[in-house]
């Protein structure tokens, strides 16, 4: 005899399979490190998701589009949808690099989503962090960008990429560590524990540092940011010099966006590392984020 619980479960499953699909939306957080996709009901409840590789449209447009599409398909499969059904859902994509010389309509066509709104990954981070409130968001990770929302208008500072921007970011901190290590090796500045530690990583060969830097990507440089903060805790002069320059830029960027006393949210992989060193004038304005960048993408998708 069939177990009653199993029989009941099968009956519910069959009824659910033949019932009309509930309206769904897609939120996509496409950052330089990974791509996260969530599918939610229109009441905001997330029912499925998937994570893929880098989605930086600026540094690798074709590869990023391929990885985004693959991750969307995986999320759809997790929700029990076919690829055709998934790509017809309303979607908001926050993508790294789309603010630098990209035709958003062409990117949307390449992705194959029928109803998609494409914004920067910083904009969905702002939406997730602040909800519908006004405020300032400082996003400091491998790269950096600062945004302010005031009375519905969004203004930004930075986000221009590693070559000419990303001040105070992990990539720029790491690059500065290597540059100052070479200056210390040449006797231009005093050597310290930070420069000696980095030189040791390259077997005390300055040419190896130059060879590394020639082909290094921003994420490769950013790996040295941890060394900077570690030695800053011991008051290493070189570490403090680089860190103080970075903090000065953070103060300037936030100050340029500040109007009155808008709340400030620190986001990104270096947010917690910077916080103990920030001046009291900034820390007094800091609040905790309401949600993640992926939450922001879903919230924007629900507004479509």
N, C-alpha and C positions, 0 to 999 in steps of 0.2 A: 504494500500500500504506500502511496506517495506521502511524504511528510507534509502536513498541512502548511507549515511555514514556507516550505519550498514552493508549494502550489500557489500560495498567496503571492510570494515574491515574483514568480513567473507571470502571474496574472497582471501584477502592477507593471512589470517590465514591458509586457506586450502592449498594455494600454498606453504607456508612455511613448513607446516606439511609434504608435500610429497617431498620437496626438499631434496637432500642429506645433511647429517649433516656436518657442517664445522669442520675442525680439531680442537681439544680441548686439553688442558693440565690441570693438577691438581697441585696446590701448597698447601702444608700442613705445618702449624706451630704448632707442637705438644709440648707445654711447660708443665711445672709442674702444672700450674694453669688451663690452658684451651687448647683446640685443635681448631684451626681455619683452615678451608678448603676453598679454592677458586678455581673456574673453570674459565679458560680464553680461548679466541680464540688465535690462533697463532700470532695475531697482538698485543697481550698483553691486550686486552680489557676483563675485568672481566664480566662474565655474570651470575654467581651464586656463592653462598657461604653458609656456615653453621658454627656454633660454638658448641662445645661439652665440655666435662669435661676433667680432667687431662689426659695428655698423657705421663707421665713419665715412660719410659720403665724399668728403673732401680728399682724404688721403688714398682711398681705394674705392672709387665709385662702383665699378662693375662687381668687384668682390663683395662690397657691402650690400648691394641690391640682391645678389644671389643668396647671401646669408640671411637677410631679412625675410625674403620669400620662403626660404626653407624653414625658418623659425615660425612664421605665420602658419604654414601648412602643419607643422608639428602641433601647434596650439589648437588648430582646428580639429585635428585627429583626436586630441585629448578631450575635445568637446563633442566628439562623435559626428563631426561635420566633414563633408567632402571638400576638396580644395575649391571647387566651384562655389559651393555654399559659403565657404569662409571668405573668399575674395569679394563676395557681394555685400559683406557686412560693412556698416559705417565704421570708419577707423580714423584715429588721430595718431600720427607718428611724430615723435620728437626725435630728430636725428642730428647727430654730431656732424658739423661741417656744412650744413645746408645754407648757412648764412654767408658763405664765401663763394660767390660767383656760380650759383647753380640755378638752373631753370626748374623750379619746383614742379611745374606741370609735367615736364619731361620725366622727372624723377618719379612722379606719381604714375605715369603711363608705364614706365619700365617695371614698376612694382606690380602692376596689374590689378590694383585695388580699384573697384568701381566707384566707391564713395569714400575718398580719403582727404584729410586735411593734414598738410605737412608743415611742421614748425620746427624750431631748433630744440635740441634736448634741454637747453637752458629754460625755455619757456614752459615746458611741462614740469620741470623741476620747481619753477616759481609757482605754478598752479597747485602742485602737490603740497608745497611748503606753506603757502599762505591761504589756500582755499580761495575765497572771494574777497579777502581783505587786502588793504594796501600795505606796502612794505618793501623792504630791500632784501635781495637774496645775493649772497656772495658764494659762488661755486668755485672751490679751489681744490683741484685734484691734479691729475696729470697736466691738464690745461687750466685756464681760469677765465671767468666771465662774471660780470656784476650786473644785476637787473633791478629796476625799480618799477613797481606798479603804483600809480597814483590816479585816482578817479577814472579808472578804466584804461589809462594809457600806459604802455610799457616802454621804458627807455633802458638802454644798455650801454655798458662800457666794457671794452675788451672783446674777447672771443675771436681774435684775428689769427689765431694759430701760432705755432711755436716759433716760426722764423722771425716774425715781427711783433709778436704779442705774447700772451700767456704769462705776463709778469706775476711773480710770486707763486707760480705753479710748481708742481713737483718736477716737471721737465726743466724749467728754468733754474730751479734751485740746484738740481743735479748738474746741469751744465756749468753753473757758476762754481760749484765745488771742484769740478775738473779743471776749469780755467785757473782758479786760484791755486790749485795744487801745482800746476805748471809754473805759475809765478813764484811760488815758494821754492820750487826746485831750482829755478833760475836765480834765486837770491833777491828777487825784486821786493818780496814781502817776507815777513818772518814765517818760518814753518811752525806748524802746531800739530796737535794730535789728529785733527781732522785731515790735514794734508798728508801726514805720514800714513794714516790708515788707508787713505785712497791710493796712495802710491804703492803701498804694500799689496793691494788688490791686483795691481798690474805688475807684480814682481819687480817693483822698483825701476820700471822701464818707462820713461816719459813718452817714448815713441809708441809704445803700446796704447797709451791714453789717446794719442792723436789718431792712431789707426782705428780705435774703437769709435771715436767721435765722428770719423768721416762717414760711417754708414749707420750710426745709431739713430733710432727713431725716438720720438718724445718719451715713450714709455720706457725705453732703455735708460735714458738720462734720469728719469724720475726715480729709478731704483736707488739712487744715491741720496735722495732727500731724507730717507730714514737716518743715514749717517749724520747728516747735518743736524737734525733735531737731537740725536743722541749726544753729540758732542756739545751742542748748545747748552744742554743741561749741566755740563761740567764747566761752563763759562769759557770754553775754548775761544780765543779771540777771533780766529778766522770764521768759525761757525756763527758767532754772534754778529760779526760784520755783515755776512751774507744775509742772515736772518733779519737784522735791523733794516737793511735796504728793502727787503721783501715786505716787512710790516709797514714801512713808510708808504709803499705803493698801495697796500690794502687800505690804509687810512685815507689816502688821497682819493681812491676810487669810490669808497663808501661816502666820503665827505662830499664828493661832487654830485652824488645822487641824493644825499640827505636833504629833506625838506621838513623843517620842524623836528619832530622826534618820531620818525617812522621806525617801526620795529625792524630788526635785522636778523636774518636767518643765515647761519653758516652751514654750507653743504660741501660735499666732496670729501675725498679721502684724506685731505690734510686739515680739515676743519678742526678736529679735536687736537691736532698737534700745534696749530697756531694759537688756539684760544688762550692758553696760559700766558702768552707773551703779548697779547693785545692790550692796548691802553684802556684804562677804566672807562674813558668816554665812549668807547665802542662796546665794551662788554655790558654796560648798563642797558644798551638797546637790544641785546641778543635775546631771542626767544627760541623755543624748540620748534622744529617743523611739524606741521599738522599731518603730513603724509609724505610719501615718496614721489619720485618723478613718474613712476608707473601709475600711481594713484592719480597724479595730475593728468596724464594722458587719458585715462578712463573717464575722469570728470569732464574733460573737454569733449570726449567722444559722446558722452551722454547729452551734451548740449547741442549736438548736431541735429 
